[in-house]
């Protein structure tokens, strides 16, 4: 079996890769029948030489590969007909900008497997870059804190080689006596929490956070039922919230009224209550002055996330009084970090982590007749048609 590691052609360029040189070696050791073909790339975070030094073939033509694996969408003119592809297609939510991509995939008889659709039997995602989004998002949040308050100046994560350098920079700073609220308990929340713990910021309970003053920086990590309650006041579990989000109202102002910094690492359903509205933000009780919005839902649950920001220019300001973007250094501004491709800032670490998950959860399926149904559940197209699981996309491509 030949697996081709494709060059990332999407603009702006993405330096990440699914199989790093070390992960190619690990996969080869576990599955000796695997042969890797590495498409030569001048943008990948690992050089061609790092692959060839480990004995892997670096080529300009990967059309002989059976399976082609990448990160971002493959440009239509680069798609090779009659192949199996793994990449983030950004089509499963009917994204208008990628309709033509999916149509071309069907026309070229390509079998598409989307990284985002690789799930277990309970529909839990098995691979993703969320953890490093959390790590870099929290780091960027503290970088914004230092710049906003003129107390320290962290370098951009994208200017650092790896996680070790990032940690070394964090060791140089001192966090003031602030309260930080972190939403989310998934991969994103776990990555952000790791940064908070690395900085030795004390974690406290919800009750302590809401009712106690501290002489040191503290944080609380909260889940959906900590900041939402049923309109009818019934006390049900979080699965009821996921099933019936319209029957809930937000209580996030309990936290926004006592917090200085908000790290948003939650998943948001468009039918769920908003966390911070404009009325909330202009209230005299509202205290948050910095939001690291890792989730980055534009015009979604957080009023200040009016746009995404970029790795080059990651921070902007939002004035609730003006309901407009302003300089984040303005006294009335909430500083907002809303970069939507955070793992790209630590591409080597993020790639190593992603490759490890792919080897653990996906690669065995090529050799065990897809015993766990991983490939079956993740396959979007087959034989120039949508698979049954993704037939809901029919109206999307027919419009």
N, C-alpha and C positions, 0 to 999 in steps of 0.2 A: 504494500500500500504506500503510495506516494502522497505526502502532504505538502502542499505548496504554501509558503509563507509570503503573502503578497505585499508589495510595496503600497504604502498609503498615498493615494493620489488626491484625496479630497483637499480642497483649500478652505480655510488655512490648514497647513500640514499638521498631521498628528504623529508624534514621535513614538507612540506606544506600539507594542507588538504582542500578539497572543503567546508566541513561543520565543522566549529569550534563548540565547545559546545554551545556558545551563539547563533550561527546561527541555530543549530539544534532546540534550544528552540524557536527562532523566527519563524522558518518554522512550527513547531508544533502548535504554536499559530495561525498562518494564515491558516494552513491546518490540522485540528485536526485528520484527517484520516491517516496522515503520521506516520509511525513507523520507528525509526532509529535503525539499528544494527551497532555497532561500532566494527570493527575487531581490536582486541588487537594489539597494536604496541609499540615497544620500541624506535622507531625513530621519531615518529610524534612530532611536536612542542607542542602539547597539550597532556597531560598525560591521560592514561585510567581513572584515578581517577577524572580528571576534567569533564569527560563525565558522569561517574557514579554518581558523586555528584549532577548532575542535573537530575538524574533519567533515563539516557539512558543506554540501555543494551550493555555491552562490552562483546564480544563473541570471540571464536576462530574459529567458523564455521559460515560463512555468506551465505551458500548455499541456505538458505530459503528466502533470499531477492529477491524481484522482479526486482529491479534496483540496479546496483553496480556502485559506483561513486568513481573515483580516480583522481590523477593529472597526473603522468607520465605513460608510457607504462606498461601494465601488462605483466609480463613474460609469455611465452606460456604455461609453465607447471602449471601456476596458474589460467588460464582461466577456468571458469565454463561454460559448454555447455548450450545452450538454454536460455541465460540471456540477459538482456539489460545492456550495459556498456556505461559509460561516462568517457572519459579520453583523454589526448592528445596522439593520436596514432602516430603522425609524419609519416603519410603515404600519405597524400593528395598531396604532391609534389613528389611522387614516390621515396621516400628515399629508396635506395637499402638495407640499414641495417634493414629495418622493413618489407620487402616484406613477409618474412616467418610469421611474426606476422599477417598480413592481411589474408594470406592464411589459417592460423590456425583459425582465427575468422570466416571465411567463412565455414570452415570444421566443426566447432563446432556449427554452426547455431546460432551464436551470433549476436544480433542487436547492431551495433556500432554507437554511437553518439560521434562525436569529438568536444571537447570544441572550437577548432579553426574554426569549420564549423557552429557554432551557430550564425546566422546572421539575420538581419531584411529583410524586403521585398526588400530593396535596396542594399542588400549584405554587409551592414555595420556590422562589428563584434560587438557582444553585451557583451561578457565577455572575460576577459583576465587578465594577470598579468603585462601588459605593464606599467601601472602607477608606480608600485613599482620598475620595472626595471629602469624607469627614475629617481626615487628618489634615489635608491641605486647607480645607475651609476653616477649621478652627485656628490653624496657624495664621491664615490671612486675617482672621478676625482680630487676633492679638496684634498683628502688624498694624491694622487700622486703628486699634486702640492706642497704640504708641504714637502714631502720627497725629491722630485727632487731639490727643491730650498733650502732645509734645513732651512725652516722657521717655521714649526710647524709639529706636529706628531699626527695625528688623529688615534684613534684605528680602527681596522677593523669593518665594520658594522656587520659582522657575530659574533663578540664578544659582541655585545650589545643586550640587551633584546628586545627592541622594538623601535618604532619611537620616543618616548619621550626621550629615552637615546641618540638616534642619534642627535636629535635637541639640546640637552644639550651640546653635544660635539662640535657642530658647533658654538654654542654661545661663545666658548672659543677661537676661532681663528680670525685672522684679514687677510682679503684678500688684497694683494698688488695692486698697480695701474696697472691693466691688462685689456685687451680687450678679451671678451669671445664670440664666435659665437656658437649658438645653432640651430641645424637643427631639423625640425619636429614640427608639431602642433597637433599630435594625443595624445594618452594616454602616450606614452613614453616622448614626448616633454613636456607635461603638468606636469608630475612628476618631470622632471629635472628643469623646470621653477620654480616650487614651492620651490626647494632648493635654487635657485638663489635669489628668492624674500625673502626667509627666512633670507638669509645672507645680505639682504638689498643692494644688488648690483643693481645699477641703470640700468633700461632698456631704450635703446635709439632706435631711428628710424634707418632704413638702411642708409639713407643719412647722418645722424649725425655720425653713426658708421664709415662709409667709409671716411668721410671728416674732422672729428674733432678730436683733441687731448684732452684728459681729464686728470684731476688731481685726479681721483678716479677710482675704478674698474667699468666697465660698461659691459653690454651684449646686444646682439641683437638676437632675435628669427626670423629665416627666413624660408620661404616656398619655394617650388620648383622653382617658377618663379622668386625668388630673386637671384637664383644662376644658372639658365639655361635660354637660349634664343633660339628662333628658328634660324636655319641656314639661312633661307630666310628673317630674321628680321621682320617677321609679328608678330603683338602683339595679341596673342590669350590667352584664359583662361587656367587655370591649368588642366582642363579636356582634353584639346587637348594634353597637355604634357603626361598625363597618357595614352592616346590613341595612340600617335605617338612619343614615346620617342626617336626614332632614328633620328627624324627630328630636334633634339635640340643639342646644344653644351653647355658645362659647362662654367660658368663665376665665379666659386667659387674662383678662384685666386684673385678676387677683395677682398674677405674676408680673404683668407689665407695670403695675403700680409700685412694685418694690425692687425691680431689676434695673441694673445699669446696662447690661449687655445681654443680647439674645442670640443664641446659636440655633438656627433652624435646620434640623436634620430629619424632620418628619416626612412621611408620605401624606399627600393631600388629595382628597377626593373633592371634585368640583361641587358636589352636593353637600359637603360638610360645612359647618359654620366657619366664618372667617375668624382668624385669630386677632388681627389688629385692623380695625376700620379707621377711616379718617376721623370720625367722631372720637374714637378711643385716643388717637394720636394727638388731637388738639386739646384733650382734657387736661386740666391742671394737675390731675393725679398721675398722668402718664410720665414715667421716669426714664424709659429706655433711650439711650443716646447712641447706641451702636448695634447694628443687626448684621450678623454674618449669615446670610440666607443661602445655605448650601442647597436647599431644595429648589430654590430659584423658580417659583411659579409666577410668571409675569401676570400682573393684574389679578392675582389670586388671593390667598388668605392673608397676605401682609401688605398693607396699603403702600408702604414705601418701596416695594419691589416693582417699580414702574418699568424697568428694563433690566436686561442682564448686563453685567460689566465684563471686561476682558482681562486676560492675563497681563497685557501691557498696561492697562489702566483700570485696576480692579475696584477702586472705591469711588463712589459718588455720594452726594448729599441729597436728602429729601427734607423739604420744609413742610411740615403739616399745616402751618398757618397759610402758606401760599399755595399748598397742594401742588408743588412743583419741584423740579430738580434744582439744586443749588450747590455751591461749593461745600464740600463736606466739612471744611474748617469753620464755616459760619456757626455762630453761637446757637442759632435756632435750628440747626440741621441735625437730623439723624444721619450718622455715617452708615452707609450701606455697602456691604461687600456681597455681590451677587454674580460671581463668575460661574458660568454654566458648564465649564469643562475643566474642573479643578484637578482631576487626576493627571492631566497633561503636564502639570507643573512638576511632578515627580515621576516622569515616565518610566524610568528603570525599575523603581520599586513597585509601581503600580502594575507594570508588565509581569514582573516576577510573581506577584500575588495572583494575578489573573491566570497566568499559565499554570500555576499550581492547581487552581480550581478546575481548569479545563482538563488537565491530566487526571484528576481524581474523579470528576463527575461525568465527563463526556468521552474521553478516549477509550475507556473499557468497552463502551457500547459498540465500537467498530469491530470488536473481536468476540463479543459474547452474544451475538445475534440480537443486540439491543434488548437484553434481558429485562432491564428496568423501564423500558419504554421511553428512555430519554430522547432518542432521535425521533421517534414517532410523535411525541408531544410537541417537539420544537420545530418540526418541518412545516413550512408555510406553503410551499409549492411542490408539485410533482406532476410530471406528464403534461406540462403546459396548463395545469389547473391548480386552483387553490385546494389544499387539503380540507377535509371536513371540519377540523378544529378551527380553521381560519376562513371558513366560507362566509363569515360575517363581513369580510372585506369585499364581497362581490359588488355591492352598490358603490363602494369607494372607487373601484377601478372601472366601473361602467359609466360613471358620471362624466 
